[in-house]
Amino acid sequence: MSSGRPYVIGLGSPHGDDQAGWLVVEALRLRGWNASEARNVAQPVDVLDTLPVDRPLLLCDAANGESVGAFRTWSWPTMELPTLKPSGSHNMPLASVLELARQLRLLNGSVVVKTIDGKNWTSFSKASEAVELAARKLADEIDGGYPNA
């Protein structure tokens, strides 16, 4: 049953600012969002494991940018979604994953991607303070925009 909130997926890895999406989900969990409302994944293709959803999909991810901690919003469908990881034979870009989900009729609502700019991608390092702060602010925005129905 839908609560009026979007289903939030945090994309990320344990590599510096790439944790941005995961940090948003962690902050939402501290605000009472549960696993049926917000989840972390490591690869864009893992998004398929969470579908179908009965409400809008909101993806949170890091993006390579000069203004560390800045937010950007993307409404899908667009092929201009930012990507940090190179695509190999086992990894599909996010836009391709969303298109596949659409073709398989796993998406039945809107899809918004919120990115947080980062610059530190050092393996197993902590996210920058600016990204941590931005993740908490984005979680506040998401939580405030989608009160319990």
N, C-alpha and C positions, 0 to 999 in steps of 0.2 A: 504494500500500500504506500502510495506516495505521500510524503509529508509536506509537499510544496517546495522543498529544497531541491537543488540540483544534486546529482550524483557527482562527487568530486573524486578525481583521480590525480594523485601526485606522481609525476614521472621524475626519476632521479637515479642517483648512484651515490656511493660514499666518497665521492671525489670533489672536495671543496664546495664551490658554489653550485655544483650540479645537484646538491641536496635540496635546492630551493623548493621544488614541488613536494618533496617528502616533509619538509619543515611546515609547509602550509597545512598538510593533513594532520601532522602532529599537533599543531596549534588548534585545529578544529576539534580534534579528539579531546583536548583539554577543555573545550567549550561544550562538551557533551555529545558531539557527533560520533556515531558508532560505525562499525564496519559496513553496515548496509547503506551508509550515507557517504563515506569517505574511505579511500583505500590507496595505498602506495603500490607502484609497480616499477620495475627496473628497465623495461624495454617497451617501446611503443606497441609492439605486437601483443604484449601482455594485456593491453586494453581489451582485446577480444574476449579474454576470460571473464570479464565483468559484465558483458552485455548479454541479453538486451536489458535496457533500463526503461523504467516507466516514467521517467522525468528527464529534464534537460541534463546534458552531460557537460561538466566543467572540468577541463584538464589544466593542471598547473605544472609548469616546467621552467627550467632555467634557459636562458638564451645568452649568447655571446654578445656583449654590448659594452659601450664605453661608459655609460652612466650606471655604475654598479648600484643595484637596488631599485632601479626604475622599473615600473610595470608597463607592460604592453598587452593589448587585448586583440585577439584574432577571432573572427566569426567564421566557422567552417560551413560551407566548402570554400576553401582557398588553397591553392598549391604553394602559397608563399609562407607557410608555417616555418618558423625557424627550426634548425636542427643543429645539435652539437655533435652527435655521434656519426661517424661515417657509416654508410650503409654497406654491409657485407652480405654474404649469401644467407645469413641467418637473422638479419636485422632489417626490418622495413622502416622507412621513414613514416612519421606520424600521419602525414597527409594520405599516404598509400594505405595505411591501416584503416583510417576512417573511411576511405573510399571502398575498401573491401567490406567493411562492416555495413556500409550503406547498400552495397550490391547484395549482400547476404540478408538484408532486411533486419539487421540487428540494432540499427539506430532508428528510433521512432520519435525523436525530439531534436531540439536544437543542440549544437555543439559550440562551446566557447572555449578558447585556449587563452589562459592568462600566463604570461611569462614574466620572469624577474631577471633583469640583466645581471650577469656575473662576469668575472674575469679569472678567478682562481679555479683551475681544474686539476690541481695537484692530487695525486692518488692518496686516498684515505686521510686527507687533511680536513680540518674544520671549515665550515662555510664562513665567509667573511661576515663581519658584524652588520654591514649594510644589507646583505642578503637575509640574514636572520631577522633583522628588524622589518624588512620588506615583507617577509613571509608572515610575520605576526600581523602586520597591517593588512595584508591581503586576506588573511583568515578573518580579521575583524570585518572587512568589507563584505566577504562572502556570508559570514554568519549574520551580519546586520541586514543584508539584503534579502535573506531567505528565512524569516522567522518561522517558528513551528506553526503549521497550519492546524 
